[in-house]
Every structure is written in C-alpha cells, then in structure tokens.
Amino acid sequence: MEPEAKTESLSKYLFSVPVWWQSLIIIIVLGILTVVVVYCVGRDDGMRFGAAFFGAAVAALIFTKPFVDLLGAEKLTRNRSALMALACMIFSLLWMVTGVVLDVKSAYVFGLGFTLAVRLLVLTAISDYRIVRMYLPAAVQTLAGVVLGVYLFGTSYLVPAALSILIFSIGIICFLLLFDLPLRKAHGISAMRFINMFLAHLTNGSIALEDYFRTISEVISVPETSFFFRRVGKKDILFVVPNLHPGPLAAVGGGNYPKHLHDEFSEKEIVFISHGCATHDFNLVSESECEKIAAAINETREGLSYLPFAGRPLRTGFGTVSILSQRFGDSVLLVTTRSPGMTEDLDHAVGAIVMAEGRRWYENVGVVDAHNCMVAVTSVVLPASAIGREYITAARNAMEQQVDAELFGFFAGAAQRTLPFSREQGFGDMGVLVLVTEVHGVRTAYVLFDGNNVYAGVREVLRDAVLAAGLDEAEILTTDSHVVNTISGKNPVGMTVPPEEILPHLLEAIAEAVADLAPATAAAATGMCRDVEIFGLNRTVQLSATVNAMVTNLLPLSVLLLLVSFLMMQLIFMSWV
C-alpha cells in the first residue's frame, strides 16, 4: 500500500464526541455500579469506593476545561473534557480488576499514575503540545483521586501514590519525546504540534496548518491554459486548465482554490476550473496563492485574437485511456479518463510532455484530467509508468487526428447550478457546471462537478443519461476540490448520493446550457503562474511515510513503556510491604 493510502486509512479512527451530559450520566451510573460490585464481593466500603471514582471524574469534568483554556493554545470543549473524564474513570476501574491478584490499594495506586499518563497524552494532542503547560490540567483527575484515596486508605498510601505519579509521568514524557522524534528530525516540526493544528482544523476550521506548510514550501512557476469564448449579448465563458492541485484537505492550503479562482471571474463570465496535471506535491500552501493564477489568466487575455471556428469532437483511445478532444481555432482541448479503470492524479510531467509535443501543431494545448473514476486512494500516474505512457500516446494520437479536422462556425452555451447536497456528501460549493458546444450539428457536453473524483461506475450512468438527452458526445469532469475531504481522500461524487438523485439536477443544467447556445468565437492562451508557493516535490510522500512509521511503532512503544512502569511499581510495592 502506498504511503498516502496508509495515511488515509487513519480516518477510520475519527469519531464524534458525545454531549457532555451524556458522559456525566454514564459517570453517575458507573459510580453506582462500583458501589454495588464492591458490596457484592464482600466489602463494606462500597460507598467510599464509588464516591472516590465518581468524585475524581466529576472534578476532572469541572476543572479541566478552565485550566486548559487558561494554559493551552487551543480551548477545550466541555464535551471533550467530559469524555476524557469518563474514559479515565473506566481505565481506573479496569485497573481495579488487578486487585484480584494484587491488593486493592496497589491497584488503586496504579490507576492514579495511568490516568495521568492518558490525560497528558490526550491534552498534548488536542490542546497544546507543550508538556509543561498541559501537566497541571492532566493531573486534575489524578490529584482528586489522591485526595479521595485518603478517605479510602488513609495517609499510608501517599508515598506509593506519589511514586506512581512520578513513574508514569516519566514514562509518558519519554513516550511523547520519542513519538516526536521522527517528524521533528525529518521535517522540523513536533508531531504533537502537527496533531494540534490538524484537530484545530477539524473542530473550528483553523488554518494554522498553513503556517507549517509555508515552512516546507517551494516556489515554482507553472503554466496554465485558458480557453475564452465570446458571445454576442450573453455572458462570456472561461474554461481554465491550471496545473496546480486543490489540496491537501478541506479549506486548508489550496483545498478549495477552484471555488476561490472561480469567484475571481464569475461576475462577468461563466467560469470552469478544471483539474490539470498536478499531484499533491503541487498543493497550494494557501488559498491566496491562487491570485497568482488569476494574474496569469489576466495577463494572457490581453490582445487575444478570437476565431469563429471549431472542430467536431473526437474520441480517441489507447490502452486503458480514453480522450475527448476538440479544436478551438489554433488550439486543442484534451479531456482524459481511464474510466471504468481508476483515474488518479496525473504527474505534472505527463501534462508537460503532451503540451510540448502538441506545440508542433497547436498554439495552445489544454490537458485535463477528468478525475472521474475512484475505486480507492492510490498512487499518482508518473510519465515513465505503463499507464503514464498510455496517457501520452493517447494524447499524441488525439492531437494528430485533430490536425486535419475540418473547422466550422460554432455555438457555445453554459450553465451552473448549485446542488442540494453537502460537502460531507461529496459536493463542493460550485455544484455542477455544464459547457455545451455545437459544431456542424454535433453537440458536446463538458459536465464539471465541484468534487473530488467520481465513484466507480457513476460516470457511465451520468454520461449515458446526458447522451440520451440529445447530446452527441459528453464527458464527466471534477475539479478535484478537497473541500469535501477531511483526512480521508475518499469522498467522490456518487458514493454517498446515488446517481438517480443527481440526474434530475444534471439534466436541468444540461437543458439550461443547450438553451443558452449562441454563436461564439474562441481564443486560447497559455500563461505562466509565477512564484507560486506549493508543498514541494515529494513532500506529501515523505510526510506520509514518516507518519506511517510513527503509527507503526506506536503500539509496541506504548506497550513497552506501560509494562516498564507497571513492573517498577510492582517492585516498589513489594519492597514497601
């Protein structure tokens, strides 16, 4: 499995935190059960045990949040505080099971230290990676347990309790330092700090991750190709093929840059932002970087010569790759897909090779990755791979066939519809856009969904419906917007919402675009997006590989430290007794 796919699989561990009062109810119930169980095993101090565990958990629920809000970088929600108190109460009760083998006092003392370790780990992850700041909030439940322990065992247990706290504190601090080491050594950032920023993004939309992205960024200049359509008495149409990537996730970095770039021009034009040849290495470090793409588009549109001619669409295939190509004046648009085979990001070099070869015949070549068939999160398509060679050969064949294509006057129409589906359902803010061209009686539809890929098989259902609606040729495209993703890269169009629910909205957009058809002229230009800050070459793979190594070693490291702490405490108790 590729590093990116392994990292994506961590999304299964994300969960929603219950409301604080639900956790409190469970705490109360567990406190009552503790009283009952202790009485059932023949002890007459069940009420004191129940009060100790219940009291420590409630103290943690009440006081952890104020301490964290005062000392931490990120505020703690009441819901998280309550769930953490509940979880640590359960851990403490589970430790008491060892009282069957050991004595009850030693089991209680073990639980005090273990609770502190768990809480310090959680708080450094979700609030502030600085251990010194989080130690006091983490110790609240343990300190409350120490005070209430006097009520249970008297003051004789205080020395072993203090030693338990010391040993588990040393153990968890060593664990955190070792856990930090790989990411800090490889990328110069604390792993827990990275987790802080990521969770802050998930909970409150923070873009603090962008500060880190800028520390690892590289500055590049990359080409974009734009097709401009003018129509008398109607809005102009702009179809952009930027060779930059809308990632890494949600609104962080350039995750929603297709929408941001669309809005730069949408007042005067109907704007299509397609997915060019770019991988996560070409993620923008900030959405503001797309202003440099807008600047390149504006530079190239000055002094353009519009031609009233276009060619009929051609469908060309080689190997597993299918290309829909169409001439507009002296330029050509290539829309690539492998559906029903997996369609994944094309490396920038694939597009660069095709564009360079196409310059033999055309002034401008726009290479679009339709990004319309997702089976699983997988690796990118490199030019030297077998699939990469298929893309290049198929593109060359398409361009050669279009060279001698007869050109005619043409019509163009466009429409955009917002959709009643959410980001969580795989749809970005722009909904669906449709560009229809008519050349010598042949109508072609370019359907662009604002989303990250299309679920396998859905592209065929949607395309067949478009063709049945009277179009002669069609392709389904996505912007590859990562605004629909959090940690998981798998949320394609059609996975959550079945195509039967999408089709009515799509067919309405097709009808609007057909009704919008009008005589058109076209021009194309290739501009250079200069000094764009991106993630950098291989940064995503390197970061994913480091995270994977950390996760792989997480379980054995934690078990080792826990076992060492347990054995040390047992030796202390043996010598104490």
N, C-alpha and C positions, 0 to 999 in steps of 0.2 A: 504493500500500500504506500502511495506517495505521501510525503510529509504533510502536505496541505490537507489531504483526505483524512489522515490520522488526527490532525488538529481539529478538523471539522467534526469528527465523531465525538469530541468532548461535549458537544451541545446537548447530548442526552442527559448530562448531569445537571442542567439548568432546571430550576423549579420555581414556582411561585410561593412566596412566603404567606402563611395564613394570617388572618387578622389577629391582633394581639389578644383579644378577649377569648378567642378560641384556644390559644395556648394556655391562657390563665385557667380556663375551665379544666383542661387536662391536668395542669399542675395541681389543682384542688383535688381532682379525682385520684391522682397518684398519691397525694398526701394521705387521703382517707384509706386507700388500699394498703399503704405502708403500715398504718395503724392496725388494720385487720390482720395482715400477714404476720406482723411481729407477735401479736397476741396468739395467733394460731400456732406458732412454733414454740409456744410455751413461755414467752417472756411477758412480764407485766409492765414493761416500759414502752409499749407500742405508741402511746400518745406522745411521748417525748421524741421518739424517732420520727414520727410523722411530722411533728412541729418543726424539727430540725431541718429536714429536707424541704418541706414546704416553705419555711421561713427563709432559707438561703435562696431558694428560687425566686420568691417574691421580692426579696431585697435586690437581687440581680435585675429583675424586671423593672423595678422602680428607679434604681440609682445608676445603672449602666449608661443609659442614654444621656443624662446630664453630664456625666464625666466625659463621655466620648465627644459630645458636642462642644465641650469646653477645651479639650486637649487635642482632638483629632482633626485631620484635614477634611474629612467628609463626615457630615452629620449622620447619626444612626437613627433609623426609623424605630418607632415603638414596636412595630410588628417583628422586626429582626431581633430586637432586644428580648422580646417575649419568647420567640422561638429558640434563641440561644439558651435562655434560662431553662426552658423546658428540656431541651436536648441534654444539657449538662446535669439536670436533675435525674434524667433517665440513666445517663452514664454512671452517676454516683450510686443509684440503686442497683445497677448491674454489678458494680464493684462489690456491693454488699453481699452478693452471692458467694464471693470468695470467703466470706465469713464462715461458710460451712466447713472449709478446710482450715483457714486461719482463724484467729479470733475476731470478733465483731469490731473491736477497737482498731485493729490494724487495717481491716477492710475499709473502715470509715476514713482513716488517715490516707490510705492510698487514693481514695476518691477525691479528697481535697486537692492533692497535687495534680491529679489527672485533669480535674475540672479546670484548674488554672491554665494548664497547657493547652487544652482545647480552645478555651476562650481567647487566649493570647493569639493562637493561630488564626482564629476566625476574625478577630478585630484588626489584626495587621493586614488581613486580606481585604476586608470590606471598608475600612475607615482610614487607617494611617499605617503605612509600612514601618514607621519608626517605633521600634520596640519600647523605647523608654517612655514614649507618650501613651502607649496603649497598655502598659503594665498595670497601672492602678485600675482602670476600668475592667481589665480582665480579671483582676484579683477580687472584685466585689463579691462574687458568689462564694469564693473560697474563704475570704475573711469572715463573711457572715456565717459560713459553716464552721469556722474555727470557734467563733463566739458561742454559737449554739451547741458546739461539741462539749463545751464546759458543762452545759446543762445536762448532757448525756453521760460524760465520763469523768467529770471533774477536771482539775488542773493538771493531773498527772500525765495526760496525753499531749500536752502542749509542745514538749520538746520533740517527740517524733512527728507531730504535725508540722512544726517549723522545718524539720529536716525534709519531710515530704515535699513541702513547698519549694525548698531550696533545690532539691534534686530534680524535680520535674521542671523547675524554671530553667536550670542549666541545660537540661535535656532539650526543651523546646527552643531555647535560644540557639543552641548548636544546630538543631534541625533547620531553623529559619536561615541561619548563616550559610549552611551547606546547600539548602534549596536555592538560595540567591546566587550562589557562586557561578553556575554555568551561564546564566543570562547576563550577569554582570561582567563576566570575563569576555564573553563573545560579543556583547552588544553595548556594554557600558551602562546598563540600567538594572535597577533592583527588580527581581521577579515579583516581589510583593507590591512594589510601586506600580508595576505594569498591571497587576491584577486590580489594584485600587482604581486606576484610571479606566480600566475596562468595565468594572462593575459600576463605576460612576456614570459611564456612558449608558449602560443598560437601565439604570434606575432613574436618572434625571436628565439624560440627553447630553451630558457633559462632553465637550470636545477636547478635553485635556490631553487625550492621546495624540492630538496633532502636534503638541509641543515636543513629544518624543519623536514623532515621525520626522520633524524638521532636523533633529539631531543626526539622523541617519540618511537624510535625503541626498539625492544627487540632482544636479542641474543639467537638463538636456534641451535640445532643440529638435522638434519632431514635426513632420509635415501633416497637414490636414487638407482634405479635398472637399470642396463645396460645389454643389450644383444649384444654380439660381434660375428660377422660372418666373418670367414676367407675363402678366395677362392684363389685357385692357379692361378697366372697370372692375377688377377683382383683386383681392389680396395676392401679392407675390408669394411664391413658395421657395423655401430654402431647405435643401437636403444636405446635411453635413456628415462627413465621414472623418471623425477625429481619431487619430491613432494613439489614444490615451485610454486608461482603464478606469471605470467608475467603481472604485473600491477604497478601502478594504471592506467596510461594513457600515450599514445604516447611514447616518449622516456624517460619520467621522471621515475625515480626509475628503476624497472626491466621491464618496459613496452615492451622492445624489447630484453629481455635476451635470448629467444630461438635462435634468429639470432646470438647474440654475442657468445653464447655457441657453436652453430653450427660451427662458424668460428674458434673456438679454435682447432677443429679436422679435418676440411674439406679438408685440403691439402692432407692428407693421407687416409681418409676414406669418404664414403658417410654417412652422419650423419642425423639421425632423432631425433628431440627433441619433444617428445610427451607431452601431458598435464596429469600430475599425479593428485593425490588427494590433492588439496590445494585451499583455498579461498583467498580473498583479504587480510585477516589477514596475509597471508604468502607472501605478496608482498616484493620484494627486495627493500631496501631503495636506492640502487644504482646499476647500471649495473655491476660495478666492483665486486659486491658480487658473481657473477656467476663464478668467478675464483675459488671460494671455491668448487663449484660443479665440475668444471674441475679437481681440485686436487683430489677430492674423486674418480672420474672415473679413473684417472691415478693410484691411489693407489690400486684400486681393480683389475686392469687388470694384475698386476704383478703375474706371476706364475699360471695363469689360465689353467685348463685342458679342451681342446676343444674336443667335442664329435661329431661324424659324423651322429648323429641320431636326428630325429624329428618326431613328431606325426602329424597326419592329423588334420585339424581344426575341431572344434565342435562349433555349435551354440546352446546356452542354454538360456532358458528364464524362468523368474519367475515374475509374476505380469506384470508390465509395462517395466521391464528391460530385455534387450537382451545382451548376452555376446558372443563374438567371442573369443574362447580360442585355444591356440596351445602350445604343448610341444616342448621344445628345450633341449634335454638331460635331466638333472635333474631339470630343471626349467620350469616355465609356464608363458605365457603372456596372460593377460586378457584384452580385449578391450570392454568397457561398453558403452551402449547407451540406451536411452529411446525413441528415435525417432520412430514414429511420435509424441511422447509426448515430452514435454520440457526437454531439457538436460542442466543442470546448474552445477556450481562448486560443487564438492564433498568435504565435510569437510575432513581434514586430518585424522580424527579419523576413517572414513569409510575405507580408504585405510589401515590404521594401523591394524584394526580388520581383514580385509581379509588377509593381509600379515602374521599376527600372526597365523591365522587358517591354512593357506597354508603351514606353516613350518612343519606341521605333515607329509606332503608328499613330499615337494619340498625344494630344497636348496634356491631357489630364486623365488619370486612372483612379477611380474610387473603388477600393476593395472593402466590401462589407462582410463581416462575419455575422450571418443571420442569427447565430446563437439560439437555435430553436429546437434542440432535442437533448434533454437531460435524462440520463439514466442514473448517474451517480457523480459525485465530485471526483474528478480525476485530473491527470496531468495535462499540461498545455501541449499544443502542437508545434513542434520545432521543425525548421526547414529541412534538416537532414533526415528526419524520420520518414518512414514509409508513407504515413498519412500526409505529412508536410509536402512530400514530392507529388502526391496526388493533387493537392490543392494547387501547387504551382503549375503542374502540367494541365490541369483542367482550366485554369485561368488563361494559360497561353493559348489553348485551343479555342476558347471563347473569344479572345481578342482577335485571333487570326480570322475566325469566321465573321466577325463583325466588320472587318476592314472593308470588305467589298459589299457590305449591306447597302441596299438602296435606301435613300433618305427621303422623307416626306414631311409635309407640314403636319403639325400635331396639336393635340389638345391636352390640357392638364387640369386636373381637379383635385381638391384636397379637403379633408375634414378631420376634425378632432373631437372626440367625445370622452368626457370623464366617465368613470365606471363606478357602479355601486359596490365596489369591492375594496378591501383594505390592504395596507402593506403586509399585514400578517397573512393575508390570503394570496400574496404573491404579486400584487399590482401596485405600481408606483403612482405618483401624483398626476402624471400626464394622461393616464388612461390609455386610449388607443388612438393612433393617427393613421390615416389612410391617404396614400397618394395614388391617383389613377391617371394613367396616360393612355391616350388613344392615338394610334399611328396607323393610317391607312385601314381603318376599320377594326384594328386589333387593340383590345383594351387589356391593360395590365394593372394589377393592384399590388402596391407595396404596403403591407399591413405592419405597422410598428407598434408593438405593445411596450409600455414602460414597465419593464420587469426584468428579472434575471433568468433568462433561458425559458424554454417551454418543456413541459413534461412530455416524456417519450410517447409518441402516438397522437398527441393533441394537435400538433402542427398539421398532420394529414387530415384530421377531422375538420379543422378550421379552413384549410386551403380548399378542400373538396366543396365545402359549403359556399365559399366565395366563387369558385368556378361555376357552381350550379346556379348562382345568382346572375349569371350572364357575362362574367369576365372570361377572357381567353387565356390569361396567364396570371399567376399570383405567387407571392412568397410571403411567409410569416417571419417577421423580424422582432428582436427585442433590443432594448437599449443596453441591457446588462446592468441596469441600475441596481446597486447593492443596498439601496434604501429599504428593500424588502427583507434584508438579512440582518441577523444579529451576529452570533458566532457561526451559525450554520450557513454554508454556501448553497444549501439545497432548499429552495422555496420557489420553484418555477411556476410559470403561468399554467394553469390547468391541473396542478396537483391537488390543491385544496378545493378550488371551484371547478366543477366538471364543465367540459366544453359546451354542453347543452345549455348551461346558464350564461355562457359568454356569447354564444352565437347571436341571440337577438340584438345585442348591443353592437356587435361587429357588423352585422348585416345592415343595421341602421346607418352606421358610419360609412359603409360601402355605398349605400344609396345616396347619402349626402354628397360624397365625393364625386359620384357619377353625375349628380345634378349640378355640381359645381364646375363641370368640364367647360373649358373655354379655350379659344385659340391661344397658343403660347409660343414664346421664344425662350431659348435656353442659352446659358453660358456656364462655364465651369472654370475653376481656378484652384491651384494648389498653393497654399501658403505655409509659412514656417512659424510654428508656435515656439517662440524663443524664450530661453531661460526659464523653463518650466521645472518646478521642484517636484520630483517624483520619489517613490520609495527607494529606487535604486536596483541595479541588476542583482538578481538572486537574493535580495533581502528577504523576500517572503519565504523562500525555501529555507534560508539559513535560520530565520526566526522560528519557523515551524519545526525544523529539525531540532533546534535547541529545546523548544517546549516539549517535544516528544521525548527527548532524552530525560528531561526533568520529570515528566509524568511517569516514565518507565521506572525510574529509580525511587519514586515517591513512596510506594508501598513497602519495599524492603527496608528503606531508610527509617521510615516511621516505626515499623515493627521492631527494628533493631534498637532504636532509642527507647521505645516503650519497654522492651524486655530488659535492657540495662537498668533503667530506672526502677523497675519492679524488683529486680534481683538485689539492687543496692538497698532498697527499702526493706526487703526481707532480711538481709544481713543485719541491718540496723536494729530491727525488731528482735532478732534472735539474740544479739548482744545486749540489747536493752533489758530484755527479760532475764 
